[in-house]
């Protein structure tokens, strides 16, 4: 079963039609029969219609023409052969071409069966030239019809019962791609989908054969029979191949439309004489609304560039250039640019930024899969690639389900204190699927080396393992156990014994449920799970909060001098910076502002004030464009900042304005909360926000304007998410009143809009 | 014929399903429901904030039975669904005029 059989079937029909043509007495100089559509391509499945066009010169009388047409068609109908036909002169063909997209596309595959070769050649030439000349009219119309068809028929790769022809990524898309390829507007690497076309055509042919019907929907009940007919181990293996083929087709389709809409055009769709290219960081530019990796970039010097490009594109809401993906993938295949083991910190951060981009990450992740780049970074992903779930609960394959879970998790990052762990776990929570073993248990084992390779520490790996092991615990317990029974609450608390892990598990359960589909998640279930979480939280809450930073003896002795001092330690990809400075209102914003101006991205910070001297420890990631850093230079810049806060603010505003020109993606709104820390008589302000330029400066500056004192601070940036915790008091000491806390909260929220 | 409708605590569904299957019931409809009865929801306090739970999640189970079986099936459901605490739910029966099995067109008790 395959192309050869479909060709033979097509040839048999050609012979039959030619015979009928001869016996009809038609004049082969004045009339011709041509095949169009799949018949035109010589690709006939058992249930395919015979799409034919009867072309004539117009010299026959109506009665004479009817007699010939009837003599050809009636015997076909008598043999129960389904024929889709039209009878046209050349001028009628031209009229139909300009009015009907379907006719125009069908005629691109026109092929002479019998009769006048000149007639068919003329129509073929006219169809192709019209298609090319009028591609500006046809292609937008084609795009609209595709969208409508996708709406009606869903995505082939993920449906339980897909339509092999009409669904997104199906055979009709391949026909559309072929038509786009021969238009003058695009050039497509059609060889990329030859394997996919073979899989889909052969599966359709087998479906027609085993079902004895001409329907193209691969029903659940027929999948086992089709798989057996084609020699697959089981239906899962068949559906995995079908899904993979459909994804390849859809990927090329996305490539085609991006090329059509953006190549050589500006943001308003106007053609550009010269393509604009903006450098955004070393080795990366934006052009044609794509992030492009410089083809001359030395991958060995910065093997993180692939992840940096993916994260940057995702956070900008853009695509990664197809050409860049291909050449980067080729380089990895050739053994160049491999990530070290374990990954450096920035590689992990870029992965988290990519995952945290929400819906914008889906296309990029799909591209990384299609170009097989993801398997160089995460070989474990191959085990779940296009793995079908074949049940009514799930709407996606395992890999896509995990990507969708990460998308849902990105909307929940403000609900947890470790968004990086939430995002990472969401992307890998079902990594254990694909065998008979309990996937939660297998996942718990598989994730350990993976998380270690990516660079998480022991404690984080333990949390990740626990989350994966128990990712179904809350849903299962909430719906099947009595929540009023203390034993139910204890059974959860036994596994999840701290609030931080519980909030992560809660967010993961929600993200997993939403991504699974409406059959698995509803407001009803969400209420039950929330009720369970609330009860477990009450049982395990220990009222501990993040401990304030403690100072070493050396730091205390440096603080006692009361003078500004700066120490820098180079830790490979990051710098550890210690700043000791006389405390003053706005110190945090000044130092963070200076670091921002010097293009040092704050990944974490801990500050503490002792005897009116602040000791600040910063971990910063230098921007690829950052100037060389020295202790003297940084100390000088901080001193300048002390002397002229206004000027510093102006420079930072310029940077913020420059970044504001860049495209952005929708992110969850910042959350600002305040708590009273009875132990230290301070008010805790906790800000959870998507990271952005000078975020810490904005928060510190607002706190300064509120006339309150920052006693200590803990700042953390995880991927693209920031969590800043400030311990503040009134200037003379003492926690803020409830009214003051509300005022400060509202002003910080206002500054983050 | 009777339609038996039961509102149950969600975690009791599996037990009730098993008990019904044990009593010879092979088909039923289950849906998610929310509501409250005499318990009128409840209020919880968490970290100083009060949460009022107005609508409590329940499951709604529907079974079609012959008149003669109705009383027994109601008893089976009540026995399996009970915990003795507030909010266990309710079971009621409704007379049914006609039942048709869509696939075969069978009517009346044959369609149950």
Interface residues (C-beta under 8 A of the other chain):
Chain A: X478 X479 X480 X481 X482 X483 X484 X522 X524 X525 X527 X528 X531 X534 X537 X538 X541
Chain B: X9 X10 X11 X13 X14 X32 X33 X34 X44 X46 X47 X51 X53 X55 X57 X83 X85
